[in-house]
């Protein structure tokens, strides 16, 4: 069967239900984090942060917000990196699902510089939050184009240093690759179905360029990376 990836799909994912909870969700969050880690996704986001903070003094406190933080795996990766390199990171995970936040808090209980907030990122509380860097790892594709434009405006207004987006390329090859990963990692039904929809909600490079133009980003880079990801870094310094 041919996979049509010309346009982004509007089909919803099960995980878009912010009231969802239970073992199926917990398993999905942990498997997503594991796959992202094994495919180099965490390192891709970390390299984006490294590039943005290169010229910042190590004595400066750097506040980093992770939007759609899932089980907090990316924040724990940053906390470990900061500790090894004598960096003063203050890390905040944001997710709209309270069960997800509680799970992330449990997994991060030994990391004193990580805190979590259950927030709807389209509400006023999040719009008031200030930070140096905002991360959006495998999260932006969950939203429609007009919602993405809104969020990028908020990120741009409230970040001092920059924005790091790590998200999926919409491609038939990526779709088939994920089908193989489903078998290897024994993903549950929800994870399989949501993962395939996620790829069809992913991006082409031209779409990210067009978003950048609409927000008037003056200093940004978009790179294709394995495994079928785009690293989109917007610098404000």
ZITA-V593656 format. One record per residue. N is the residue number from 0. OMEGA is omega in radians with two decimals (none if undefined). Layout:
N_OMEGA, N_OMEGA
This chain:
0_3.11, 1_3.13, 2_-3.14, 3_-3.13, 4_-3.10, 5_-3.12, 6_3.06, 7_3.08, 8_3.04, 9_-3.09, 10_-3.10, 11_3.05, 12_3.11, 13_-3.10, 14_3.06, 15_3.07, 16_-3.03, 17_3.08, 18_-3.10, 19_3.09, 20_3.06, 21_-3.01, 22_3.13, 23_3.11, 24_3.13, 25_3.13, 26_-3.14, 27_3.13, 28_-3.10, 29_3.12, 30_3.10, 31_3.14, 32_-3.12, 33_3.14, 34_3.13, 35_3.13, 36_-3.10, 37_-3.14, 38_3.06, 39_-3.10, 40_3.13, 41_3.13, 42_3.11, 43_3.10, 44_3.13, 45_3.13, 46_3.07, 47_3.10, 48_3.14, 49_3.14, 50_-3.10, 51_-3.06, 52_-3.05, 53_-3.07, 54_-3.11, 55_3.14, 56_3.13, 57_3.13, 58_-3.11, 59_3.03, 60_-3.10, 61_3.12, 62_-3.11, 63_3.13, 64_3.09, 65_-3.10, 66_-3.05, 67_-2.92, 68_-3.13, 69_-3.10, 70_3.04, 71_-3.06, 72_-3.13, 73_3.13, 74_3.09, 75_3.05, 76_3.11, 77_3.14, 78_3.11, 79_3.13, 80_3.14, 81_-3.14, 82_-3.12, 83_-3.05, 84_3.09, 85_3.12, 86_-3.13, 87_3.12, 88_2.90, 89_-2.92, 90_-3.09, 91_3.06, 92_-3.14, 93_3.02, 94_-3.10, 95_-3.12, 96_-3.07, 97_3.10, 98_3.11, 99_3.13, 100_3.14, 101_3.11, 102_3.12, 103_3.11, 104_3.13, 105_-3.12, 106_-3.08, 107_-3.00, 108_3.14, 109_-3.12, 110_-3.04, 111_-3.11, 112_3.05, 113_3.00, 114_-3.05, 115_3.09, 116_3.04, 117_-3.04, 118_2.90, 119_-3.02, 120_3.07, 121_-3.14, 122_-3.01, 123_-3.11, 124_3.13, 125_-3.13, 126_-3.14, 127_-3.06, 128_-3.14, 129_-3.08, 130_3.06, 131_-3.11, 132_3.04, 133_3.12, 134_3.08, 135_-3.05, 136_-3.14, 137_-3.11, 138_-3.00, 139_-3.08, 140_3.13, 141_-3.01, 142_3.07, 143_-3.02, 144_-3.12, 145_3.09, 146_3.10, 147_3.10, 148_3.12, 149_-3.11, 150_3.14, 151_3.06, 152_3.13, 153_3.12, 154_-3.09, 155_-3.12, 156_-2.96, 157_3.12, 158_3.13, 159_-3.02, 160_3.13, 161_-3.05, 162_3.06, 163_3.09, 164_3.08, 165_-3.06, 166_-2.92, 167_2.94, 168_3.09, 169_-3.02, 170_3.09, 171_3.14, 172_3.10, 173_3.14, 174_-3.13, 175_3.11, 176_-3.13, 177_3.08, 178_3.09, 179_3.12, 180_3.12, 181_-3.14, 182_-3.08, 183_-3.05, 184_3.11, 185_-3.11, 186_3.10, 187_-3.02, 188_-3.13, 189_-3.13, 190_3.12, 191_-3.07, 192_3.14, 193_-3.12, 194_3.14, 195_3.07, 196_3.13, 197_-3.14, 198_3.12, 199_3.04, 200_-3.14, 201_-2.93, 202_2.84, 203_-3.09, 204_-3.10, 205_3.13, 206_3.10, 207_3.07, 208_3.14, 209_3.05, 210_-3.12, 211_-3.14, 212_-3.13, 213_3.13, 214_-3.09, 215_3.01, 216_-3.10, 217_-3.07, 218_-3.12, 219_3.10, 220_3.09, 221_-3.13, 222_2.99, 223_3.14, 224_2.98, 225_0.00, 226_3.12, 227_3.13, 228_2.91, 229_3.00, 230_-3.07, 231_-3.07, 232_3.11, 233_-3.12, 234_3.11, 235_-3.13, 236_none
